[in-house]
Amino acid sequence: MFARVIFIGSLSLSLISFSMRIVFACFFSEQFAAMPFKEMLYALLWGYRFDLAVSVAFMLPAVVLLYAWIGLSRHRQHGLFWLYPPALLLLCAQGADIM
């Protein structure tokens, strides 16, 4: 069960990060117009690696708190509420990057 939680969290934050990279590329399309497509793709994928590392750093405290919550509570049910704080932090960081 816990592996599924980590997989869902990682996938969700990865999709958020990838979508924000696309927004970034669309927002600054004039600056990318002079670059060849291969270099533009390389730059976006290189930035995506960094975003994945940041999303893991944001997700780690949430996963640790969720693990403690599951271990200390009587019921084993949980929602996706634990994913909101890291997702919000990631969106704020990406939004600041775009600005």
C-alpha positions in Angstrom: 0.0 0.0 0.0 2.7 2.5 0.9 4.6 1.8 -2.4 1.4 2.7 -4.2 1.2 6.0 -2.3 4.8 6.9 -3.2 4.2 6.0 -6.8 1.0 8.1 -7.1 2.8 11.0 -5.4 5.8 10.8 -7.6 3.7 10.5 -10.7 1.5 13.4 -9.8 4.3 15.7 -9.0 6.1 14.7 -12.2 3.1 15.5 -14.2 2.7 18.9 -12.5 6.4 19.6 -13.2 6.2 18.6 -16.8 3.1 20.6 -17.4 4.7 23.7 -15.8 7.7 23.2 -18.1 5.4 23.3 -21.1 3.8 26.5 -19.8 7.3 27.9 -19.3 8.2 27.0 -22.9 5.0 28.6 -24.2 5.4 31.7 -22.1 8.9 32.3 -23.4 8.4 31.0 -26.9 10.1 34.1 -28.5 13.4 33.2 -26.7 13.2 29.6 -27.8 12.4 30.5 -31.5 16.0 31.1 -32.3 17.1 27.8 -31.0 17.1 24.6 -33.0 14.5 22.1 -31.9 17.1 19.6 -30.6 18.7 22.2 -28.3 15.3 23.4 -27.1 14.3 19.8 -26.3 17.6 19.2 -24.5 17.2 22.4 -22.4 13.6 21.4 -21.4 14.6 17.9 -20.5 17.6 19.1 -18.5 15.4 21.4 -16.6 12.9 18.6 -16.1 15.6 16.5 -14.3 16.1 19.4 -11.9 12.3 19.7 -11.3 12.2 16.0 -10.5 14.9 16.4 -7.9 13.0 19.4 -6.4 9.7 17.5 -6.4 11.3 14.6 -4.5 12.7 17.1 -1.9 9.2 18.5 -1.5 7.5 15.1 -1.3 9.9 13.6 1.3 8.4 15.4 4.3 4.9 14.7 3.2 5.6 11.0 2.7 7.3 10.8 6.2 4.3 12.5 7.8 1.9 10.2 5.9 3.9 7.1 7.1 3.7 8.4 10.7 -0.1 9.1 10.3 -0.8 5.6 8.9 1.4 4.0 11.7 -0.2 5.9 14.5 -3.9 5.9 13.5 -6.3 3.1 14.0 -7.7 3.1 10.5 -5.5 2.7 7.5 -7.6 4.8 5.2 -6.0 8.0 3.8 -6.9 10.5 1.1 -4.8 12.5 -1.2 -4.6 15.4 1.2 -1.0 14.6 1.9 -0.1 15.5 -1.8 -1.5 19.1 -1.6 1.3 20.8 0.3 4.2 19.5 -1.9 2.1 20.1 -5.1 1.4 23.7 -3.9 5.1 24.3 -3.1 6.1 22.9 -6.5 3.5 25.1 -8.3 4.8 28.2 -6.4 8.4 27.4 -7.3 7.6 26.9 -10.9 5.4 30.0 -11.0 8.3 32.1 -9.5 10.6 30.5 -12.2 8.2 31.6 -14.9 8.0 35.2 -13.5 
